[in-house]
Amino acid sequence: MKDRKGHDRRYAIDPTKTKNELGWSAKTSFDEGIIKTVKWYLDNSKWLEEITSGAYEDYYKKMYIDRERG
């Protein structure tokens, strides 16, 4: 399969400007952050099921959309 024109194969981020101009730098490495993120999703599978099921939409409809209609 031929790749599309303008497709960027890699995005490399250089945090130097953030550090120099804002004095901010990440406290967590990318690798550590990915591990923590995956662990969080594994530990919170019930939340993930609820949020991807669409069941929350009824709550928002009741709390916001139906209220606007009064």
mmCIF file of the C-alpha atoms, coordinates in Angstrom:
data_MODEL
# 
_entry.id   MODEL 
# 
loop_
_atom_site.group_PDB 
_atom_site.id 
_atom_site.type_symbol 
_atom_site.label_atom_id 
_atom_site.label_alt_id 
_atom_site.label_comp_id 
_atom_site.label_asym_id 
_atom_site.label_entity_id 
_atom_site.label_seq_id 
_atom_site.pdbx_PDB_ins_code 
_atom_site.Cartn_x 
_atom_site.Cartn_y 
_atom_site.Cartn_z 
_atom_site.occupancy 
_atom_site.B_iso_or_equiv 
_atom_site.pdbx_formal_charge 
_atom_site.auth_seq_id 
_atom_site.auth_comp_id 
_atom_site.auth_asym_id 
_atom_site.auth_atom_id 
_atom_site.pdbx_PDB_model_num 
ATOM 1  C CA . MET A 1 1  ? 0.000   0.000  0.000  1.00 0.00 ? 1  MET A CA 1 
ATOM 2  C CA . LYS A 1 2  ? 1.373   3.361  -0.998 1.00 0.00 ? 2  LYS A CA 1 
ATOM 3  C CA . ASP A 1 3  ? 1.691   5.973  1.738  1.00 0.00 ? 3  ASP A CA 1 
ATOM 4  C CA . ARG A 1 4  ? -0.281  9.189  1.385  1.00 0.00 ? 4  ARG A CA 1 
ATOM 5  C CA . LYS A 1 5  ? 1.509   12.415 0.388  1.00 0.00 ? 5  LYS A CA 1 
ATOM 6  C CA . GLY A 1 6  ? 2.617   14.557 3.292  1.00 0.00 ? 6  GLY A CA 1 
ATOM 7  C CA . HIS A 1 7  ? 2.296   11.737 5.793  1.00 0.00 ? 7  HIS A CA 1 
ATOM 8  C CA . ASP A 1 8  ? 4.678   12.353 8.669  1.00 0.00 ? 8  ASP A CA 1 
ATOM 9  C CA . ARG A 1 9  ? 6.246   9.133  9.835  1.00 0.00 ? 9  ARG A CA 1 
ATOM 10 C CA . ARG A 1 10 ? 7.464   10.553 13.119 1.00 0.00 ? 10 ARG A CA 1 
ATOM 11 C CA . TYR A 1 11 ? 6.800   13.475 15.416 1.00 0.00 ? 11 TYR A CA 1 
ATOM 12 C CA . ALA A 1 12 ? 9.764   14.317 17.610 1.00 0.00 ? 12 ALA A CA 1 
ATOM 13 C CA . ILE A 1 13 ? 9.218   16.821 20.380 1.00 0.00 ? 13 ILE A CA 1 
ATOM 14 C CA . ASP A 1 14 ? 12.060  18.958 21.663 1.00 0.00 ? 14 ASP A CA 1 
ATOM 15 C CA . PRO A 1 15 ? 11.130  20.263 25.126 1.00 0.00 ? 15 PRO A CA 1 
ATOM 16 C CA . THR A 1 16 ? 13.975  22.818 25.187 1.00 0.00 ? 16 THR A CA 1 
ATOM 17 C CA . LYS A 1 17 ? 11.743  25.827 24.442 1.00 0.00 ? 17 LYS A CA 1 
ATOM 18 C CA . THR A 1 18 ? 9.286   24.834 27.173 1.00 0.00 ? 18 THR A CA 1 
ATOM 19 C CA . LYS A 1 19 ? 12.115  24.516 29.679 1.00 0.00 ? 19 LYS A CA 1 
ATOM 20 C CA . ASN A 1 20 ? 13.826  27.762 28.634 1.00 0.00 ? 20 ASN A CA 1 
ATOM 21 C CA . GLU A 1 21 ? 10.749  29.987 28.289 1.00 0.00 ? 21 GLU A CA 1 
ATOM 22 C CA . LEU A 1 22 ? 8.449   28.562 30.951 1.00 0.00 ? 22 LEU A CA 1 
ATOM 23 C CA . GLY A 1 23 ? 10.878  26.886 33.310 1.00 0.00 ? 23 GLY A CA 1 
ATOM 24 C CA . TRP A 1 24 ? 8.816   23.706 33.082 1.00 0.00 ? 24 TRP A CA 1 
ATOM 25 C CA . SER A 1 25 ? 9.992   20.188 32.474 1.00 0.00 ? 25 SER A CA 1 
ATOM 26 C CA . ALA A 1 26 ? 8.258   16.845 32.766 1.00 0.00 ? 26 ALA A CA 1 
ATOM 27 C CA . LYS A 1 27 ? 8.723   14.962 36.015 1.00 0.00 ? 27 LYS A CA 1 
ATOM 28 C CA . THR A 1 28 ? 7.772   11.654 34.409 1.00 0.00 ? 28 THR A CA 1 
ATOM 29 C CA . SER A 1 29 ? 9.599   10.093 31.478 1.00 0.00 ? 29 SER A CA 1 
ATOM 30 C CA . PHE A 1 30 ? 7.596   9.046  28.443 1.00 0.00 ? 30 PHE A CA 1 
ATOM 31 C CA . ASP A 1 31 ? 8.216   5.345  29.129 1.00 0.00 ? 31 ASP A CA 1 
ATOM 32 C CA . GLU A 1 32 ? 7.177   5.671  32.777 1.00 0.00 ? 32 GLU A CA 1 
ATOM 33 C CA . GLY A 1 33 ? 4.124   7.697  31.769 1.00 0.00 ? 33 GLY A CA 1 
ATOM 34 C CA . ILE A 1 34 ? 2.960   5.065  29.276 1.00 0.00 ? 34 ILE A CA 1 
ATOM 35 C CA . ILE A 1 35 ? 3.339   2.335  31.898 1.00 0.00 ? 35 ILE A CA 1 
ATOM 36 C CA . LYS A 1 36 ? 1.378   4.379  34.453 1.00 0.00 ? 36 LYS A CA 1 
ATOM 37 C CA . THR A 1 37 ? -1.331  5.174  31.897 1.00 0.00 ? 37 THR A CA 1 
ATOM 38 C CA . VAL A 1 38 ? -1.818  1.545  30.877 1.00 0.00 ? 38 VAL A CA 1 
ATOM 39 C CA . LYS A 1 39 ? -1.887  0.500  34.542 1.00 0.00 ? 39 LYS A CA 1 
ATOM 40 C CA . TRP A 1 40 ? -4.523  3.147  35.297 1.00 0.00 ? 40 TRP A CA 1 
ATOM 41 C CA . TYR A 1 41 ? -6.768  1.885  32.495 1.00 0.00 ? 41 TYR A CA 1 
ATOM 42 C CA . LEU A 1 42 ? -6.317  -1.718 33.643 1.00 0.00 ? 42 LEU A CA 1 
ATOM 43 C CA . ASP A 1 43 ? -7.120  -0.742 37.241 1.00 0.00 ? 43 ASP A CA 1 
ATOM 44 C CA . ASN A 1 44 ? -10.166 1.272  36.135 1.00 0.00 ? 44 ASN A CA 1 
ATOM 45 C CA . SER A 1 45 ? -11.727 -1.083 33.601 1.00 0.00 ? 45 SER A CA 1 
ATOM 46 C CA . LYS A 1 46 ? -15.228 -0.495 35.012 1.00 0.00 ? 46 LYS A CA 1 
ATOM 47 C CA . TRP A 1 47 ? -14.915 3.241  34.316 1.00 0.00 ? 47 TRP A CA 1 
ATOM 48 C CA . LEU A 1 48 ? -13.677 2.470  30.802 1.00 0.00 ? 48 LEU A CA 1 
ATOM 49 C CA . GLU A 1 49 ? -16.635 0.164  30.137 1.00 0.00 ? 49 GLU A CA 1 
ATOM 50 C CA . GLU A 1 50 ? -19.093 2.790  31.364 1.00 0.00 ? 50 GLU A CA 1 
ATOM 51 C CA . ILE A 1 51 ? -17.579 5.652  29.393 1.00 0.00 ? 51 ILE A CA 1 
ATOM 52 C CA . THR A 1 52 ? -17.355 3.669  26.141 1.00 0.00 ? 52 THR A CA 1 
ATOM 53 C CA . SER A 1 53 ? -20.851 2.178  26.460 1.00 0.00 ? 53 SER A CA 1 
ATOM 54 C CA . GLY A 1 54 ? -22.501 5.562  25.948 1.00 0.00 ? 54 GLY A CA 1 
ATOM 55 C CA . ALA A 1 55 ? -24.582 5.146  29.126 1.00 0.00 ? 55 ALA A CA 1 
ATOM 56 C CA . TYR A 1 56 ? -23.306 8.495  30.399 1.00 0.00 ? 56 TYR A CA 1 
ATOM 57 C CA . GLU A 1 57 ? -25.159 10.218 27.558 1.00 0.00 ? 57 GLU A CA 1 
ATOM 58 C CA . ASP A 1 58 ? -28.477 9.704  29.374 1.00 0.00 ? 58 ASP A CA 1 
ATOM 59 C CA . TYR A 1 59 ? -27.061 11.498 32.414 1.00 0.00 ? 59 TYR A CA 1 
ATOM 60 C CA . TYR A 1 60 ? -25.881 14.480 30.371 1.00 0.00 ? 60 TYR A CA 1 
ATOM 61 C CA . LYS A 1 61 ? -29.157 14.642 28.475 1.00 0.00 ? 61 LYS A CA 1 
ATOM 62 C CA . LYS A 1 62 ? -31.096 14.689 31.745 1.00 0.00 ? 62 LYS A CA 1 
ATOM 63 C CA . MET A 1 63 ? -28.787 17.171 33.478 1.00 0.00 ? 63 MET A CA 1 
ATOM 64 C CA . TYR A 1 64 ? -28.160 19.611 30.632 1.00 0.00 ? 64 TYR A CA 1 
ATOM 65 C CA . ILE A 1 65 ? -30.282 19.232 27.515 1.00 0.00 ? 65 ILE A CA 1 
ATOM 66 C CA . ASP A 1 66 ? -33.604 18.549 29.220 1.00 0.00 ? 66 ASP A CA 1 
ATOM 67 C CA . ARG A 1 67 ? -32.984 21.395 31.689 1.00 0.00 ? 67 ARG A CA 1 
ATOM 68 C CA . GLU A 1 68 ? -32.552 23.891 28.867 1.00 0.00 ? 68 GLU A CA 1 
ATOM 69 C CA . ARG A 1 69 ? -35.943 22.924 27.484 1.00 0.00 ? 69 ARG A CA 1 
ATOM 70 C CA . GLY A 1 70 ? -37.411 23.517 30.935 1.00 0.00 ? 70 GLY A CA 1 
# 
